[in-house]
């Protein structure tokens, strides 16, 4: 199935008026995972299904970044992921229609700072409930700005991931304890929705991405280990 993130990236590349150069532009990258060819993670990409879905609302700077982790959600859950570029005053009509759909349970995943309506922090009560998680995909500063300036998001409930859930999984150091990579946030949303197996697999895929990204920066293949074997077994 087509990865919706890569579809957006290809469209933006076709529209671009100048060539984009990522850090390490001399690296020969896999066109799909954007890591060095010798560190490609495509053979380990999980194939997941979910009763829930994600909307990745990307800051324009994120589309071309090889460090972006939102793409991992689109990789693993292509049928359950929608991708849209953020615009302060002119959001895509399809996105507005999705958020206004009375048949959907939508929420913006972001820490509660008192600026908007907040969702309960407990696991979703109905195990059959379908939830649309909207993830603001950018730096922490960009995400806060996107939320603050998007008046069309004012009426969408905000979901704050429970402290215990966030503290129970921490791969990276961040300036604030609630700061998570987009893929981490997506995995914890699945855990909150009761989809533990999908959550654990997405977290494994995120950990693998980190390992192979370090290998790309170090100009050497990533060492194979239990993480690789675990993801291969889940594919098989």
One Martini backbone bead per residue (centre of mass of N, CA, C, O) as a GRO file, in nm:
protein
  236
    1UNK     BB    1   0.099   0.034   0.018
    2UNK     BB    2   0.076   0.359   0.015
    3UNK     BB    3   0.257   0.615   0.145
    4UNK     BB    4   0.132   0.920   0.248
    5UNK     BB    5   0.395   1.067   0.306
    6UNK     BB    6   0.543   1.016   0.033
    7UNK     BB    7   0.328   1.145  -0.139
    8UNK     BB    8   0.365   1.429  -0.027
    9UNK     BB    9   0.665   1.458  -0.082
   10UNK     BB   10   0.648   1.427  -0.391
   11UNK     BB   11   0.465   1.671  -0.434
   12UNK     BB   12   0.654   1.885  -0.309
   13UNK     BB   13   0.891   1.833  -0.502
   14UNK     BB   14   0.731   1.909  -0.763
   15UNK     BB   15   0.671   2.214  -0.646
   16UNK     BB   16   0.948   2.293  -0.622
   17UNK     BB   17   1.195   2.560  -0.694
   18UNK     BB   18   1.406   2.401  -0.513
   19UNK     BB   19   1.650   2.222  -0.388
   20UNK     BB   20   1.679   1.981  -0.145
   21UNK     BB   21   1.907   1.977   0.150
   22UNK     BB   22   2.018   1.763   0.356
   23UNK     BB   23   2.178   1.640   0.587
   24UNK     BB   24   2.401   1.464   0.429
   25UNK     BB   25   2.381   1.493   0.101
   26UNK     BB   26   2.598   1.260   0.017
   27UNK     BB   27   2.400   1.057   0.087
   28UNK     BB   28   2.272   0.749  -0.002
   29UNK     BB   29   1.930   0.712  -0.021
   30UNK     BB   30   1.644   0.590   0.062
   31UNK     BB   31   1.337   0.678  -0.082
   32UNK     BB   32   1.160   0.582   0.169
   33UNK     BB   33   1.331   0.613   0.461
   34UNK     BB   34   1.595   0.817   0.428
   35UNK     BB   35   1.821   0.634   0.460
   36UNK     BB   36   2.080   0.477   0.422
   37UNK     BB   37   2.124   0.209   0.229
   38UNK     BB   38   2.295   0.054   0.461
   39UNK     BB   39   2.031   0.152   0.673
   40UNK     BB   40   1.783   0.022   0.588
   41UNK     BB   41   1.428  -0.044   0.712
   42UNK     BB   42   1.224  -0.183   0.513
   43UNK     BB   43   1.247  -0.496   0.594
   44UNK     BB   44   1.110  -0.405   0.898
   45UNK     BB   45   0.835  -0.327   0.823
   46UNK     BB   46   0.540  -0.305   0.954
   47UNK     BB   47   0.202  -0.467   0.946
   48UNK     BB   48  -0.068  -0.283   1.040
   49UNK     BB   49  -0.369  -0.272   1.239
   50UNK     BB   50  -0.668  -0.061   1.304
   51UNK     BB   51  -0.947   0.106   1.459
   52UNK     BB   52  -0.770   0.346   1.425
   53UNK     BB   53  -0.650   0.690   1.363
   54UNK     BB   54  -0.439   0.919   1.172
   55UNK     BB   55  -0.324   1.264   1.185
   56UNK     BB   56  -0.080   1.437   1.003
   57UNK     BB   57   0.033   1.759   1.101
   58UNK     BB   58   0.251   1.938   0.906
   59UNK     BB   59   0.517   2.100   0.901
   60UNK     BB   60   0.686   2.215   0.631
   61UNK     BB   61   0.977   2.120   0.745
   62UNK     BB   62   0.910   1.797   0.771
   63UNK     BB   63   0.881   1.663   0.488
   64UNK     BB   64   1.221   1.648   0.431
   65UNK     BB   65   1.300   1.509   0.689
   66UNK     BB   66   1.485   1.230   0.787
   67UNK     BB   67   1.396   1.265   1.108
   68UNK     BB   68   1.120   1.196   1.071
   69UNK     BB   69   0.857   0.998   1.256
   70UNK     BB   70   0.574   1.002   1.125
   71UNK     BB   71   0.640   0.803   0.891
   72UNK     BB   72   0.616   0.541   1.067
   73UNK     BB   73   0.311   0.540   1.082
   74UNK     BB   74   0.264   0.529   0.775
   75UNK     BB   75   0.419   0.268   0.735
   76UNK     BB   76   0.250   0.076   0.941
   77UNK     BB   77  -0.042   0.264   0.879
   78UNK     BB   78  -0.160   0.345   0.583
   79UNK     BB   79  -0.482   0.294   0.624
   80UNK     BB   80  -0.466   0.492   0.912
   81UNK     BB   81  -0.334   0.742   0.743
   82UNK     BB   82  -0.312   1.095   0.745
   83UNK     BB   83  -0.182   1.370   0.540
   84UNK     BB   84  -0.096   1.715   0.635
   85UNK     BB   85  -0.055   2.047   0.579
   86UNK     BB   86  -0.004   2.322   0.749
   87UNK     BB   87  -0.253   2.592   0.796
   88UNK     BB   88  -0.366   2.863   0.947
   89UNK     BB   89  -0.623   2.960   0.729
   90UNK     BB   90  -0.597   2.701   0.495
   91UNK     BB   91  -0.722   2.431   0.526
   92UNK     BB   92  -0.809   2.142   0.426
   93UNK     BB   93  -1.121   2.043   0.347
   94UNK     BB   94  -1.090   1.742   0.424
   95UNK     BB   95  -1.006   1.798   0.717
   96UNK     BB   96  -1.255   1.953   0.811
   97UNK     BB   97  -1.456   1.724   0.751
   98UNK     BB   98  -1.335   1.520   0.944
   99UNK     BB   99  -1.362   1.694   1.212
  100UNK     BB  100  -1.692   1.727   1.156
  101UNK     BB  101  -1.754   1.435   1.191
  102UNK     BB  102  -1.996   1.274   1.387
  103UNK     BB  103  -1.863   0.970   1.353
  104UNK     BB  104  -1.620   1.098   1.496
  105UNK     BB  105  -1.336   1.067   1.725
  106UNK     BB  106  -1.166   1.357   1.796
  107UNK     BB  107  -0.811   1.444   1.865
  108UNK     BB  108  -0.562   1.638   2.016
  109UNK     BB  109  -0.222   1.575   2.065
  110UNK     BB  110  -0.161   1.750   2.373
  111UNK     BB  111  -0.070   1.926   2.615
  112UNK     BB  112  -0.221   2.068   2.894
  113UNK     BB  113  -0.246   2.446   2.923
  114UNK     BB  114  -0.555   2.576   2.923
  115UNK     BB  115  -0.642   2.656   2.603
  116UNK     BB  116  -0.838   2.399   2.599
  117UNK     BB  117  -1.015   2.137   2.547
  118UNK     BB  118  -1.027   1.841   2.749
  119UNK     BB  119  -0.948   1.519   2.778
  120UNK     BB  120  -0.954   1.236   2.906
  121UNK     BB  121  -0.700   1.020   3.072
  122UNK     BB  122  -0.843   0.770   3.012
  123UNK     BB  123  -0.927   0.501   2.886
  124UNK     BB  124  -1.115   0.398   2.654
  125UNK     BB  125  -1.423   0.273   2.722
  126UNK     BB  126  -1.465   0.173   2.423
  127UNK     BB  127  -1.317  -0.086   2.248
  128UNK     BB  128  -1.488  -0.004   1.965
  129UNK     BB  129  -1.375   0.263   1.937
  130UNK     BB  130  -1.318   0.528   1.710
  131UNK     BB  131  -1.011   0.706   1.672
  132UNK     BB  132  -0.886   1.037   1.596
  133UNK     BB  133  -0.548   1.119   1.579
  134UNK     BB  134  -0.398   1.434   1.617
  135UNK     BB  135  -0.073   1.518   1.493
  136UNK     BB  136   0.182   1.742   1.563
  137UNK     BB  137   0.436   1.782   1.311
  138UNK     BB  138   0.711   1.892   1.499
  139UNK     BB  139   0.832   2.086   1.689
  140UNK     BB  140   0.753   2.198   1.987
  141UNK     BB  141   0.727   2.494   1.901
  142UNK     BB  142   0.558   2.444   1.647
  143UNK     BB  143   0.320   2.298   1.782
  144UNK     BB  144   0.226   2.531   1.960
  145UNK     BB  145   0.177   2.727   1.728
  146UNK     BB  146  -0.026   2.563   1.568
  147UNK     BB  147  -0.239   2.551   1.794
  148UNK     BB  148  -0.269   2.860   1.854
  149UNK     BB  149  -0.333   2.950   1.534
  150UNK     BB  150  -0.567   2.727   1.507
  151UNK     BB  151  -0.891   2.799   1.512
  152UNK     BB  152  -1.001   2.525   1.376
  153UNK     BB  153  -0.911   2.363   1.662
  154UNK     BB  154  -1.078   2.465   1.913
  155UNK     BB  155  -1.316   2.223   1.902
  156UNK     BB  156  -1.096   2.016   1.953
  157UNK     BB  157  -1.013   1.790   2.149
  158UNK     BB  158  -0.774   1.735   2.406
  159UNK     BB  159  -0.502   1.504   2.437
  160UNK     BB  160  -0.356   1.374   2.731
  161UNK     BB  161  -0.113   1.189   2.825
  162UNK     BB  162  -0.045   0.999   3.066
  163UNK     BB  163   0.208   1.005   3.285
  164UNK     BB  164   0.254   0.697   3.319
  165UNK     BB  165   0.286   0.641   3.016
  166UNK     BB  166   0.522   0.833   2.957
  167UNK     BB  167   0.723   0.729   3.181
  168UNK     BB  168   0.724   0.424   3.075
  169UNK     BB  169   0.836   0.580   2.808
  170UNK     BB  170   1.192   0.652   2.730
  171UNK     BB  171   1.424   0.738   2.476
  172UNK     BB  172   1.447   1.044   2.515
  173UNK     BB  173   1.572   1.347   2.562
  174UNK     BB  174   1.415   1.640   2.709
  175UNK     BB  175   1.305   1.945   2.817
  176UNK     BB  176   1.033   1.787   2.853
  177UNK     BB  177   0.848   1.524   2.976
  178UNK     BB  178   0.621   1.542   2.727
  179UNK     BB  179   0.828   1.497   2.513
  180UNK     BB  180   0.773   1.359   2.186
  181UNK     BB  181   0.782   1.175   1.941
  182UNK     BB  182   0.558   1.105   1.707
  183UNK     BB  183   0.580   0.795   1.723
  184UNK     BB  184   0.547   0.776   2.027
  185UNK     BB  185   0.269   0.908   2.048
  186UNK     BB  186   0.126   0.701   1.869
  187UNK     BB  187   0.186   0.452   2.043
  188UNK     BB  188   0.043   0.564   2.304
  189UNK     BB  189  -0.234   0.582   2.179
  190UNK     BB  190  -0.268   0.279   2.134
  191UNK     BB  191  -0.244   0.204   2.431
  192UNK     BB  192  -0.489   0.373   2.527
  193UNK     BB  193  -0.680   0.200   2.317
  194UNK     BB  194  -0.573  -0.116   2.364
  195UNK     BB  195  -0.321  -0.149   2.143
  196UNK     BB  196  -0.054  -0.310   2.237
  197UNK     BB  197   0.083  -0.452   1.998
  198UNK     BB  198   0.103  -0.204   1.814
  199UNK     BB  199   0.262  -0.028   2.007
  200UNK     BB  200   0.516  -0.210   2.040
  201UNK     BB  201   0.589  -0.217   1.739
  202UNK     BB  202   0.625   0.087   1.694
  203UNK     BB  203   0.849   0.117   1.906
  204UNK     BB  204   1.046  -0.071   1.766
  205UNK     BB  205   1.065   0.092   1.502
  206UNK     BB  206   1.175   0.347   1.637
  207UNK     BB  207   1.431   0.218   1.753
  208UNK     BB  208   1.542   0.133   1.479
  209UNK     BB  209   1.563   0.412   1.359
  210UNK     BB  210   1.768   0.522   1.559
  211UNK     BB  211   1.991   0.316   1.498
  212UNK     BB  212   2.006   0.382   1.182
  213UNK     BB  213   2.063   0.682   1.207
  214UNK     BB  214   2.332   0.652   1.350
  215UNK     BB  215   2.460   0.494   1.116
  216UNK     BB  216   2.438   0.717   0.909
  217UNK     BB  217   2.618   0.919   1.068
  218UNK     BB  218   2.860   0.689   1.092
  219UNK     BB  219   2.903   0.532   0.821
  220UNK     BB  220   2.745   0.255   0.912
  221UNK     BB  221   2.623  -0.026   0.979
  222UNK     BB  222   2.393  -0.180   1.159
  223UNK     BB  223   2.360  -0.376   1.416
  224UNK     BB  224   2.247  -0.685   1.467
  225UNK     BB  225   1.944  -0.799   1.648
  226UNK     BB  226   1.667  -0.854   1.832
  227UNK     BB  227   1.501  -0.630   1.700
  228UNK     BB  228   1.513  -0.740   1.412
  229UNK     BB  229   1.390  -1.020   1.471
  230UNK     BB  230   1.120  -0.923   1.585
  231UNK     BB  231   1.023  -0.776   1.325
  232UNK     BB  232   1.042  -1.019   1.135
  233UNK     BB  233   0.837  -1.197   1.283
  234UNK     BB  234   0.597  -0.996   1.249
  235UNK     BB  235   0.599  -1.018   0.936
  236UNK     BB  236   0.572  -1.344   0.915
   0.00000   0.00000   0.00000
